[in-house]
Amino acid sequence: MHRLGPVTDIPVGEGRAYAVGGEQVAVFRLRGGAVRAVSAICPHAGGPIADGLIDAKVVICPLHQHVYDLATGCSSTGQPPLRVYEARVDDDGTLLLTT
């Protein structure tokens, strides 16, 4: 379990990249209050996934608009999947990540 800091460090509707155990992880704070975490590097061309546009279900890579499901990591545009991580917020508002 990794403690990443206050969930309030991520504005609602946006993502942030964190270095976790030698890997880059993109963590998103969804408008509905949930958090999701996936690999921070797009497998297509290394795009910064944390900078992508999100909605309640997907993130769109900012470089070439490949679409990834935030729950499964699967691409709807034919790219290899992103790794998915378990993310949650504890009672103190701290963002926790399981790798």
PyMOL commands that set and color helices and strands:
alter all, ss='L'
color gray80, all
select helices_A, chain A and resi 7-9+49-51
alter helices_A, ss='H'
color red, helices_A
select strands_A, chain A and resi 2-6+14-20+23-29+35-39+53-54+58-60+67-69+84-89+94-98
alter strands_A, ss='S'
color yellow, strands_A
deselect
rebuild
show_as cartoon
